[in-house]
Amino acid sequence: MYVATDYPSYRLARRSQLLKRSALQEMLVAASRPEILSFALGLPAADLFPVDAYREAVATVLGDPRALQYGPPSEPLKRHIVQLMARRGVHCRAEQILLINGAQQGLALLAQLLLDDGGQVMLEELSYPGFQQVINLFRPAVVTVPTDPASGIDVEGVAACLARSRPAFLYAISSGHNPLGVSLTAEQQCELVALARHYRTPIVEDDAYGFIYYQDRPVPALRALDEEMVFYIGSFSKILAPALRTGWIIAPERFIPKLEIIKEASDIGTASLAQRTIAAVLDTGILPDHIAHLRRQYQARRDAMIQALEECFPLEAEWHTPDSGFFIWITLPEWVHSGELLARAIHEEQVAFVPGHAFCSQGGIHGTNCLRLNFSHCSIAQIEEGIARLGRLLKQQLVPTQMATVR
Ligand SMILES: Cc1ncc(COP(=O)(O)O)c(C=O)c1O
């Protein structure tokens, strides 16, 4: 009889030893239990998905059976993206666009285009784990630059690192940083682009949250400043819905054929049905109003979370109000271990968040006293309840040793 221990032994590729489940995937499992109020993942609000528009769009595109066939990239969708990008201050042409399966695939494709095995990559000490997962397979030499919860990437730190290293590219989240919630100022952007030009180091701009801003006049995307040095990644995940897994890269036109080959080797092409459906949704012209609606709704959730934090969290906790995106970054006293806090939060209070260390890149700060809260997914009532529970736990944790002050 065959038993598990009879597995034949064979060698897996060395690369497979580098595969680590991201802390966020672990979180998805723990936080998906129905009784848990989760501020963990960066999920959009399901109640804000434009379900009717999708239903009608799918019905329309299925009128043509080629929607279910292999197919070339959708030119109408590219034309819509050209228009959409004007809202981020970017002028681009359809020839500079590659349609992809979400921003995450954009990171993987650009890493394959730009990064050699063992090459250098520059990123902030706190950054999106999905990007770190992508580059880990290249065994990169990570050049870590300081970042600040209030002001984001330290441009002087970038300049100092560029003076002594030659990274393949700098990874930057220009708006609604994940996990910090900060957005680059126009001044930071100009300085970064000037450095990119001076050191001939391209910037991979991840703009997954770029359309979800809460100020009246957002700073345009980095790509608006330079079409040679900036590779831009955009996504429909946060402005329509992530399930169709559709996004786009804007790159210098001469690199598009190479990116198309890398993309073809990876998955032949972005799903025809998804491309056509999104194009059909955009044909209806609902997107500007829909984005305005999302921004109002998410802003209300952000404000509710900030207010609940003010009321319920101990005075030792620090945060900044994000002007874009889905996240609030909390810094607790040095000695608090947010991983241990999470275990207690799930077990005792049925609330989840992501501990700060999940976002730390090699060689930077450890973030063990920090945590990331998502405010886009839960309702306002759930936000108030969940933050009250977390605040209760934190005060218990802080009071015996530190005589925490109640805010
Ligand atoms: C900074 C950042 N980049 C990329 C992604 C991936 O987005 P997509 O769903 O478009 O693949 C996410 C997902 O939350 C993200 O936070």
The ligand as an SDF file (V2000), in Angstrom:
LIG
                    3D

 16 16  0  0  0  0  0  0  0  0999 V2000
    1.1030   48.3390   -3.3660 C   0  0  0  0  0  0  0  0  0  0  0  0
    0.3690   47.2500   -4.0880 C   0  0  0  0  0  0  0  0  0  0  0  0
    0.7760   46.9040   -5.3210 N   0  0  0  0  0  0  0  0  0  0  0  0
    0.1640   45.9370   -6.0150 C   0  0  0  0  0  0  0  0  0  0  0  0
   -0.9240   45.2560   -5.4970 C   0  0  0  0  0  0  0  0  0  0  0  0
   -1.5710   44.1740   -6.3190 C   0  0  0  0  0  0  0  0  0  0  0  0
   -2.7280   44.6720   -6.9190 O   0  0  0  0  0  0  0  0  0  0  0  0
   -3.5120   43.9080   -8.0710 P   0  0  0  0  0  0  0  0  0  0  0  0
   -4.7710   43.4040   -7.4630 O   0  0  0  0  0  0  0  0  0  0  0  0
   -3.7640   44.9350   -9.1170 O   0  0  0  0  0  0  0  0  0  0  0  0
   -2.6320   42.8030   -8.5650 O   0  0  0  0  0  0  0  0  0  0  0  0
   -1.3900   45.5770   -4.2320 C   0  0  0  0  0  0  0  0  0  0  0  0
   -2.5450   44.8540   -3.6760 C   0  0  0  0  0  0  0  0  0  0  0  0
   -3.1530   45.1620   -2.7290 O   0  0  0  0  0  0  0  0  0  0  0  0
   -0.7250   46.6070   -3.5070 C   0  0  0  0  0  0  0  0  0  0  0  0
   -1.1150   46.9520   -2.2780 O   0  0  0  0  0  0  0  0  0  0  0  0
  1  2  1  0
  2  3  1  0
  2 15  2  0
  3  4  2  0
  4  5  1  0
  5  6  1  0
  5 12  2  0
  6  7  1  0
  7  8  1  0
  8  9  2  0
  8 10  1  0
  8 11  1  0
 12 13  1  0
 12 15  1  0
 13 14  2  0
 15 16  1  0
M  END
$$$$
